[in-house]
Amino acid sequence: QVQLVESGGGVVQPGRSLRLSCAASGFTFSDFGMHWVRQAPGKGLEWVAVIWHDGIIKYYGDSVKGRFTISRDNSKKMLHLQMNSLRAEDTAVYYCVRGGVRGVIQFFDYWGQGTLVTVSS
Amino acid sequence: IVMTQSPATLSVSPGERVTLSCRASQSVSSTLAWYQQIPGQAPRLLIYGASTRATGVPARFSGSGSGTEFTLTISSLQSEDFAVYYCQQYNNWPPITFGQGTRLESK
């Protein structure tokens, strides 16, 4: 069965960096686009970034553009999110989410359990 | 594209028919999904393509609409359906956008 397991969350000071990872299993990872979606405490869902199945094309939400970098290692079935210059407003649960096959942008059929990032001094 | 859900909170009882609304600021055709989020859990896909139930989703959940107006209906609310429901458009991106959510609470 499809599994997405995030790791790397924790407490970090404003301005510092953190790297999230997501281990995928149960499907052909290299065939699917992958996304990060976040949810601030008590708030709604916010799309963060997407990476194409081959890792070549990437898009970001305006609130993280220039600070966050999404990447993947298809040989290891891993998705990453490098978060730099973190701000208090980046505090959220970050979900690893499966997207569509190859270049298709579509609904999100599988979600990880999420990893909490807290940005605080 | 801004997605607006109404109402923000709905007080309902088990067995009731429930209708949730989602409006897009411009047409998204039928590229609209609904998710259910139970507190402490990740969102779960319910509906995609505006009206297609995801695998394993009970038949009491149905979706309708196209363009800018969409509806999620729960025909007879069960106790396990108390949750927050989000709509999402995936037609015009980036960004992919979600509504702010509708919370179903017990009356």
Interface residues (C-beta under 8 A of the other chain):
Chain A: H35 G44 L45 E46 W47 V50 Y59 Y60 G61 D62 Y95 I105 Q106 F107 F108 D109 W111 G112 Q113 G114
Chain B: T31 A33 Y35 Q41 A42 P43 R44 L45 Y48 G49 A54 Y86 Q88 Y90 W93 P94 P95 I96 T97 F98 G99 Q100 G101
